[in-house]
Amino acid sequence: MDTIIILDFGSQYTQLIARKIRELNVYCEIHPYNKIPQLSPDVRGVVFSGSPFSCNAPDAPIPDLTHIKGRLPLLAVCYGAQYLAKWGGGVVQQSSTREYGRANLTYIDTESPLLKGIAVGSQVWMSHGDTIQQVPSGYRCICSTGDVRYAGYQIEGEPTYAIQFHPEVHHSVDGLTLLRNFVVDICRCSQNWTPESFVETTVAQLRRQVGDDTVVLGLSGGVDSTVAAVLLNKAIGRRLHCIFVDNGLLRKNEFQNVLESYRDMGLNVKGVDAREQFYGALRGLTEPEKKRKAIGKTFVDVFDAEAKQIADAKWLAQGTIYPDVIESSSVKGPSQTIKSHHNVGGLPDYMKLQLVEPLRSLFKDEVRRVGRQLGVKDSLIGRHPFPGPGLAIRILGEVTPEKVHILQEVDDIFVQGLRDAGLYDKVWQAGAILLPIQSVGVMGDERTYERVVALRAVESVDGMTADWCHLPYDFLARVSNDIINRVRGVNRVCYDISSKPPATIEWE
Ligand code: XMP
């Protein structure tokens, strides 16, 4: 597979470069600038990302250019452009104003293959504190903006290009054209990274990897584990044993509905009712992190007991996806743990299972495309993310079966309401939270003193940042009314209007 290597210098936009290149159906991989892999013959070009560093800083990241510059097509973005200019003897200095935001190209070298199809006036996105004052000889300016003379340059006699702006950011309106010019025309990559080709090569690879062995997989109802299971099912059929645990913290009817869908898809799946075990482990716990840990441990115990009953299990399949892989080897190191987001998996060492992770190279949107390619139902592919600890982190304080029941009813009215109003797909994630307080109300002639729930609906791309959704007032009014009328024990509904940051999506 033709491949582009992206060297990460710590920019917040590095993953976006990769996603844009993948959108062009070209395969690419991100590696830290200081851990350059051996470049196989499949590597057709290299991209340098931006960086929060100044190339003049004493601890600025310095890549080894030996096997790259002049040997392979290179596109250096932002910091990469500044670094290459300085490396060649140019001058890079702090600009008097931080150049941040939209700008327009006022000059374009129409001869440059990088800028083919892009016209003067094109809007680009700048985000840099340093600026290139002077380029070395042999570096030709290929575009400028009103404020930035060297918005882009090309090195004569070699396929090395550099740009000061960020083509990967949505506000650079011709950014995708520029990236296409680079990866398709300059690097000559074939655009064969498609869901079809992924399925075909992965199925063959899985067959080689696991041979005649038996594989165990924990399904969660989420997109990743579902797609991983369907891929493995295609590769090895009944030798894949799936385990779907009812932890008593799922949405209303979720366990039965999802289990049925799994069976309809032909998966070899066992449903395990472990509700009491989870409720027992959660009894008396009020601290969010303690609740998460208790759920994680109980999951391992339940899964372990089930997996032991599967004769000759040699492999554990997981739905790990590319952002998890990059995160664990990123330039900045694994990001600080704000919440311990345990996910399904993490089995004790003594189980001695080898890991198989068929989605390791995919971004979330690619997992969905592969899922569609494999015929997974839209109701499973398009569902909102749902946290591993489920409703336990949406019941603030101690979790009891009674509270789970109340919250399931509230959540069901809200989420079904979103579906009925055609809003479900416009929202990235939605759910209800049961608050640990009671409030006074009046129903008929009676004073009530009952529970309060909050509704949360957010827009997001990857859950790292999020905005609260501006749901229509009449929709909120209807849902609030339905909840208070239909769910016994709830007399007040609030809507959460906090964004992340500084809030988080979940309340615990
Ligand atoms: P926060 O609350 O950190 O949530 O803004 C970001 C995304 O992560 C999900 N989330 C979890 N997922 N285990 C999970 O598997 C967890 O413990 C957990 N906590 C939060 C959350 O639902 C949102 O999609």
Residues whose N, C-alpha, C, O or C-beta is under 5 A from the ligand:
A	BS01	XMP	K339 S340 H341 H342 N343 P385 F386 P387 G388 P389 G463 T504 I505 E506
